Amino acid sequence: MNFLAHIYLSFDHPGISIGNFMADGLKRQRLEHFPTDFQKGVMLHRTIDEFTDQHPIFKKVVREFSKYTAIIAGSLSIFFTTIFLPLNGPTTTVYLWKYFPKIFIHF
């Protein structure tokens, strides 16, 4: 799952958004010393990733890329969903893609 979608799924909550955004860099760190909302964001991120990684459509996309480049198939799948989600998703996602830096810096 990409950063844009993770922030979008944080529903404008600053602490959760920051945790959701930074979660990939905290894979093995213990979370109890972080603020509660940040912890919730990290847990949300992990839940989103688990859901998308197991989703049949995402698995199909990875399989298709694997035919050509197995080593980076997962990364390519994430890259293309990062591009096509905002271009083909709901209007609010297009808005978020355009204004993402301004919105996130606001937090």
Helices and strands as residue ranges (DSSP letters): H 3-8, H 14-22, G 23-26, H 36-54, H 56-66, G 70-72, H 73-88, H 91-106
